[in-house]
Amino acid sequence: MTTDTDKHWMERALRVARRGAGNTAENPAVGCVIVSKTKHLIGVGHTANGGRPHAETVALKMAGEGTSGATAYVTLEPCAHHGQTPPCAQGLIDAGITRVVIAANDPDPRVSGEGVEMLRNAGVEVETGVLEAEATYQLRGFFSRITTGQPHVILKLAVSSDGKIAAGPGQRTQITGPQFKSRVHLLRAQADAIMVGAETVRVDKPSLTCRLPGMVDRSPVRVIVGGDDNLAIPKPAIHFKGLVNFQESLQELGKRGINLLLVEGGAKIARSLLEADLVDEVILATAPVVIGEQGVDALAGLPLAHIEAGERFKLKSHETVGQDVVKHYLRNKRTS
């Protein structure tokens, strides 16, 4: 039976898991905390850089000899298969853990249900579904890649109050304020890859890195769409040249282990992804400035109402960040 204490410790595990976001390669960013039979926190771990060791292994190492009779809180079902590392479920069993609380089951067919079964067969009490919605959102990139073969796509748009992203074609234009810019860099740190078009590279010459203090090493993989060999592409990068089939491109990124993809421009790419129904999430920041009719439309002629007033997305949050109004939209569940 789930208790308030279980929710408390799972919230802690979810916070710990966020430390690995965007930095665990193809593996999910999982958090684990271990609480002794005397109700003291003895182990904390998250999936390490590059995806290994797993969160459970890290937490068990910290806990040391105090794991007999303890409870482990894990944001994702412990793995049960032998890969490059032994099964985490078996590690919990061997450590003498007597209860495991899990937020979300793993959709990976190598794991799905097998981790829970291994634990229960060993006499371990297992509780599932604790803060499942929170964990599922946090792991949305991994879940998308495993179930669809492609990453979860977040489209970031920074627009003027009249829906423009630049003062004119080929003009580099700063629209939103420094507070939202910092928010964008945090998004980059949490993403596995960042996608922009060749025109954005030509005009803005972006570094596409995370430049928050102490987080430079969390910069995502750069993905450039369009252009040719003469384009000065920031290295290293994945480059899709010429006319691009976005469905195929996302599948290719999925094969490369990309879980969460942040799309930052330009307007034609944003429109193409929206019209192909490939956007899962939108971060829309609107600045209190007017650019005028000569400006570049945010969605290359597609009205912003496609996002704000359409049936495809629902508003998750609405806040003011510095001078800008930021709306966060999530895609409604597909019905087919």
C-alpha positions as CSV (number, residue, x, y, z in Angstrom):
1,M,0.0,0.0,0.0
2,T,1.3,3.4,-1.0
3,T,1.9,5.8,1.8
4,D,2.8,9.5,2.1
5,T,6.3,8.3,3.1
6,D,6.6,6.4,-0.1
7,K,5.6,9.5,-2.1
8,H,8.2,11.6,-0.1
9,W,11.1,9.3,-1.0
10,M,9.9,8.9,-4.6
11,E,9.9,12.6,-5.0
12,R,13.5,12.5,-3.7
13,A,14.4,9.8,-6.3
14,L,12.8,11.9,-9.1
15,R,14.8,15.0,-8.1
16,V,18.0,12.8,-8.1
17,A,17.1,11.4,-11.5
18,R,17.1,14.9,-13.0
19,R,20.8,15.2,-12.4
20,G,21.4,12.8,-15.2
21,A,19.0,14.3,-17.7
22,G,20.5,14.6,-21.2
23,N,23.7,13.0,-20.1
24,T,23.0,9.2,-20.1
25,A,23.3,8.4,-23.8
26,E,20.6,5.9,-24.9
27,N,19.8,4.9,-21.4
28,P,17.1,6.5,-19.3
29,A,18.0,9.0,-16.6
30,V,16.8,7.1,-13.5
31,G,17.0,8.0,-9.8
32,C,17.2,5.6,-6.8
33,V,17.2,6.2,-3.1
34,I,17.6,3.5,-0.4
35,V,16.1,3.9,3.0
36,S,17.2,1.6,5.8
37,K,14.9,-0.5,8.0
38,T,15.4,2.1,10.6
39,K,13.9,4.7,8.2
40,H,17.2,6.5,7.5
41,L,18.4,7.6,4.0
42,I,21.6,5.5,3.3
43,G,21.9,5.5,-0.5
44,V,21.4,7.9,-3.3
45,G,22.2,7.4,-7.0
46,H,21.3,8.4,-10.6
47,T,22.3,7.0,-13.9
48,A,25.9,8.0,-14.5
49,N,27.3,9.9,-17.5
50,G,27.1,7.8,-20.6
51,G,24.4,5.6,-19.1
52,R,26.5,3.4,-16.7
53,P,26.6,2.5,-13.9
54,H,22.8,2.5,-13.4
55,A,21.1,4.4,-10.6
56,E,20.6,1.3,-8.4
57,T,24.2,0.3,-8.5
58,V,25.3,3.8,-7.5
59,A,22.9,3.9,-4.6
60,L,23.8,0.4,-3.4
61,K,27.5,1.3,-3.4
62,M,26.8,4.4,-1.2
63,A,24.6,2.4,1.1
64,G,27.3,-0.2,1.8
65,E,26.5,-2.8,4.4
66,G,23.3,-1.2,5.6
67,T,21.0,-2.6,2.9
68,S,19.7,-5.7,4.7
69,G,15.9,-5.1,5.2
70,A,16.0,-1.7,3.4
71,T,13.6,-0.2,0.9
72,A,14.7,1.0,-2.5
73,Y,12.8,3.7,-4.3
74,V,13.4,3.6,-8.1
75,T,11.9,5.9,-10.7
76,L,11.9,3.1,-13.4
77,E,11.5,-0.6,-13.1
78,P,15.0,-2.2,-12.4
79,C,16.4,-4.1,-15.4
80,A,16.3,-7.9,-15.4
81,H,18.5,-8.7,-18.4
82,H,22.3,-9.2,-18.7
83,G,23.7,-6.4,-20.9
84,Q,27.0,-4.6,-20.3
85,T,26.2,-4.7,-16.6
86,P,24.4,-7.4,-14.4
87,P,20.7,-7.0,-13.8
88,C,19.8,-4.2,-11.3
89,A,17.0,-6.3,-10.0
90,Q,19.4,-9.1,-9.0
91,G,21.7,-6.5,-7.4
92,L,18.9,-5.3,-5.2
93,I,18.1,-8.9,-4.2
94,D,21.7,-9.7,-3.5
95,A,22.0,-6.7,-1.3
96,G,19.2,-7.9,1.0
97,I,16.6,-5.2,-0.1
98,T,13.2,-6.4,1.1
99,R,11.0,-3.8,-0.5
100,V,11.2,-2.0,-3.8
101,V,8.9,0.9,-4.7
102,I,8.8,1.7,-8.4
103,A,7.3,4.8,-10.1
104,A,7.0,3.5,-13.7
105,N,7.3,0.2,-15.5
106,D,9.9,-0.1,-18.2
107,P,8.4,-0.4,-21.8
108,D,11.7,-1.9,-23.1
109,P,10.7,-5.5,-24.0
110,R,13.9,-6.8,-22.5
111,V,12.7,-5.5,-19.1
112,S,8.9,-4.9,-19.2
113,G,7.6,-6.7,-16.2
114,E,10.6,-9.0,-15.9
115,G,12.3,-6.8,-13.3
116,V,9.2,-6.8,-11.1
117,E,8.8,-10.6,-11.5
118,M,12.4,-11.3,-10.6
119,L,12.1,-9.3,-7.4
120,R,8.8,-10.9,-6.4
121,N,10.1,-14.4,-7.2
122,A,12.9,-13.7,-4.7
123,G,10.5,-12.7,-2.0
124,V,10.9,-9.0,-2.3
125,E,7.8,-6.9,-1.7
126,V,7.1,-4.7,-4.8
127,E,5.0,-1.6,-5.0
128,T,4.4,0.0,-8.4
129,G,2.9,3.2,-9.8
130,V,4.0,5.6,-7.1
131,L,4.2,9.1,-8.7
132,E,3.9,7.3,-12.1
133,A,2.7,10.4,-14.0
134,E,5.6,12.4,-12.8
135,A,8.1,9.7,-13.7
136,T,6.6,9.1,-17.1
137,Y,6.9,12.7,-18.0
138,Q,10.5,12.8,-16.8
139,L,11.3,9.7,-18.8
140,R,9.2,10.8,-21.9
141,G,12.2,10.9,-24.2
142,F,13.3,7.3,-23.4
143,F,9.7,6.1,-23.5
144,S,9.2,7.7,-27.0
145,R,12.3,6.1,-28.4
146,I,11.5,2.7,-27.1
147,T,7.9,2.7,-28.2
148,T,8.0,4.7,-31.5
149,G,11.7,4.4,-32.5
150,Q,12.1,8.2,-32.4
151,P,12.9,10.9,-29.8
152,H,10.4,13.0,-28.0
153,V,10.4,16.4,-29.8
154,I,10.3,19.7,-28.0
155,L,9.8,22.8,-30.2
156,K,11.1,26.0,-28.7
157,L,9.8,29.2,-30.1
158,A,10.8,32.8,-29.1
159,V,8.4,35.3,-30.8
160,S,7.4,38.9,-30.8
161,S,3.9,39.9,-29.7
162,D,3.0,39.9,-33.4
163,G,4.3,36.4,-34.0
164,K,7.7,37.1,-35.6
165,I,11.0,35.5,-35.0
166,A,13.3,38.0,-36.8
167,A,13.2,41.6,-38.0
168,G,13.5,40.4,-41.6
169,P,14.9,37.5,-43.7
170,G,18.6,36.9,-43.0
171,Q,18.6,39.3,-40.0
172,R,19.8,38.0,-36.6
173,T,17.3,39.3,-34.0
174,Q,17.3,39.0,-30.2
175,I,13.7,38.9,-29.2
176,T,13.4,37.4,-25.7
177,G,15.2,38.6,-22.5
178,P,18.1,37.1,-20.6
179,Q,16.0,35.2,-18.1
180,F,14.4,33.1,-20.8
181,K,17.7,32.7,-22.5
182,S,19.0,31.0,-19.4
183,R,15.9,28.8,-19.4
184,V,16.8,27.8,-22.9
185,H,20.3,26.8,-21.9
186,L,18.8,24.6,-19.2
187,L,16.6,23.0,-21.8
188,R,19.8,22.3,-23.8
189,A,21.4,20.7,-20.8
190,Q,18.5,18.4,-20.4
191,A,18.2,17.4,-24.1
192,D,20.2,14.7,-25.9
193,A,20.2,16.7,-29.1
194,I,19.4,20.1,-30.5
195,M,18.1,20.6,-34.1
196,V,18.3,23.7,-36.2
197,G,18.1,24.5,-39.9
198,A,21.0,25.4,-42.2
199,E,19.6,28.9,-42.6
200,T,19.7,29.4,-38.9
201,V,23.4,28.4,-38.9
202,R,24.2,30.8,-41.7
203,V,22.4,33.8,-40.1
204,D,22.9,33.3,-36.4
205,K,26.1,31.3,-36.4
206,P,25.0,29.6,-33.2
207,S,27.3,27.5,-31.0
208,L,24.3,25.4,-29.9
209,T,25.9,24.7,-26.5
210,C,24.8,25.0,-22.9
211,R,26.6,28.0,-21.5
212,L,25.3,27.9,-17.9
213,P,28.1,28.0,-15.3
214,G,29.3,24.6,-14.5
215,M,27.2,22.9,-17.2
216,V,29.2,23.4,-20.4
217,D,29.9,19.6,-20.5
218,R,26.1,19.0,-20.7
219,S,25.8,20.4,-24.2
220,P,23.6,18.3,-26.5
221,V,24.5,16.7,-29.8
222,R,24.0,19.2,-32.7
223,V,21.7,18.3,-35.6
224,I,21.7,20.5,-38.7
225,V,19.0,20.1,-41.3
226,G,19.6,21.1,-45.0
227,G,22.5,22.9,-46.6
228,D,25.5,21.5,-48.3
229,D,29.2,20.7,-47.7
230,N,30.1,24.4,-47.9
231,L,28.0,25.2,-44.7
232,A,30.2,26.1,-41.7
233,I,28.6,23.6,-39.3
234,P,29.6,23.6,-35.7
235,K,31.5,20.4,-35.0
236,P,30.8,17.7,-34.0
237,A,27.3,17.5,-35.5
238,I,24.8,15.2,-37.3
239,H,24.0,16.7,-40.7
240,F,20.9,15.8,-42.8
241,K,21.5,17.3,-46.3
242,G,19.1,18.5,-49.0
243,L,15.4,17.7,-48.9
244,V,14.6,16.0,-45.6
245,N,12.0,13.5,-44.7
246,F,11.6,14.3,-41.0
247,Q,9.9,11.0,-40.1
248,E,13.0,9.2,-41.4
249,S,15.4,11.6,-39.8
250,L,13.8,11.2,-36.4
251,Q,13.9,7.4,-36.8
252,E,17.6,7.8,-37.6
253,L,18.2,9.9,-34.4
254,G,16.3,7.2,-32.5
255,K,18.7,4.6,-33.8
256,R,21.6,6.7,-32.5
257,G,20.1,6.7,-29.0
258,I,18.7,10.2,-29.0
259,N,15.8,10.3,-26.5
260,L,14.9,14.0,-26.1
261,L,15.3,16.4,-29.1
262,L,15.1,20.1,-28.7
263,V,14.2,22.0,-31.9
264,E,15.3,25.7,-32.0
265,G,14.7,26.8,-35.6
266,G,14.0,27.9,-38.1
267,A,10.5,28.7,-39.1
268,K,10.3,26.2,-42.0
269,I,11.5,23.4,-39.9
270,A,9.0,24.3,-37.1
271,R,6.2,24.3,-39.7
272,S,7.3,21.1,-41.3
273,L,7.4,19.2,-38.0
274,L,4.1,20.6,-36.9
275,E,2.4,19.7,-40.2
276,A,3.9,16.2,-40.1
277,D,2.5,15.8,-36.5
278,L,5.9,15.1,-35.1
279,V,6.0,17.7,-32.3
280,D,5.3,16.4,-28.8
281,E,5.8,19.6,-26.8
282,V,6.0,23.3,-27.4
283,I,7.8,26.0,-25.3
284,L,6.4,29.3,-26.6
285,A,7.9,32.5,-25.3
286,T,6.3,35.8,-26.3
287,A,8.2,39.1,-25.8
288,P,6.5,42.5,-25.4
289,V,7.9,43.8,-28.7
290,V,6.3,44.4,-32.1
291,I,8.4,43.8,-35.2
292,G,5.9,44.5,-38.0
293,E,4.8,43.0,-41.3
294,Q,8.4,42.9,-42.7
295,G,9.3,40.4,-40.0
296,V,9.7,36.6,-40.4
297,D,6.7,34.6,-39.3
298,A,7.4,32.2,-36.5
299,L,5.9,29.2,-38.4
300,A,6.6,30.3,-42.0
301,G,3.0,31.3,-42.6
302,L,1.3,28.7,-40.4
303,P,-0.6,30.7,-37.7
304,L,0.5,30.3,-34.1
305,A,-3.2,29.5,-33.4
306,H,-2.3,26.0,-34.8
307,I,-0.6,25.5,-31.4
308,E,-2.5,27.9,-29.1
309,A,-6.1,27.3,-30.3
310,G,-5.9,24.0,-32.0
311,E,-7.0,20.6,-30.7
312,R,-3.5,19.0,-31.0
313,F,-2.0,20.6,-27.9
314,K,-3.1,21.4,-24.4
315,L,-1.6,24.1,-22.1
316,K,0.5,22.6,-19.3
317,S,1.7,25.9,-17.8
318,H,1.7,29.6,-18.2
319,E,4.3,31.9,-16.5
320,T,6.2,35.1,-16.8
321,V,10.0,34.8,-17.1
322,G,11.6,38.2,-16.9
323,Q,9.8,40.3,-19.5
324,D,8.5,37.3,-21.5
325,V,5.3,35.3,-21.2
326,V,6.1,31.6,-21.5
327,K,3.5,29.0,-22.4
328,H,4.2,25.3,-22.2
329,Y,2.1,23.0,-24.4
330,L,1.9,19.2,-24.4
331,R,0.5,17.2,-27.2
332,N,-2.8,15.5,-26.6
333,K,-2.6,11.7,-26.7
334,R,-2.9,10.3,-30.2
335,T,-6.2,8.5,-30.8
336,S,-4.8,6.3,-33.6
